[in-house]
């Protein structure tokens, strides 16, 4: 179930793709963003929930964790994601509680290179056990429609030469789960 307008704090349009030429992509992203970005070590612990996804994100360089709930369809290409998040000062305590109450669905560890271009967050991720990916998140303002965001993501995909054949339809956790069952 997708949260209603009243309960959803944020919306974005996002797309995730495999990277064919890492060096070229990094060069193109840095030129687009006029920045070398920020490198972040992240660990996302996903919990068993009846709908959507709930994760506790821990950063190696940050004492505060983030609890993030999001719901989005598992389809290729740009898609609407509805999410809410909050900072958690004692992430390990909450991790223990959520693990006991809900159980852990899985863990994703990654090195993320974060770049910002206007309203777009560009993530170049090296995911442990999976490889390298690029993720575009166009954070929608209150007066923007999902169609507006889709136009933005499609233009950035074109600039960065992200092809339809490179798109993936699910979360990293799902890819990890698929690779362990094959």
Buried (B, 14 or more C-beta within 10 A) or exposed (E): EBBEEEEBEEBBBBBBBBBEEEEEBBEBBBEBBEBEBEEBEBBBBBBEBEEBBBBBBBBEEBEEBBBBBBBBEEEBBBBBBBBBBEEBEEBEEBBEEBBEEBEEBBBBBBBBBBBBBEBBBBBBBBBEEBEBBBBBBBBBEEEBEBEEBBBBBBEBBEEBEBEEEBBBEBBBBBBBEEEEEE
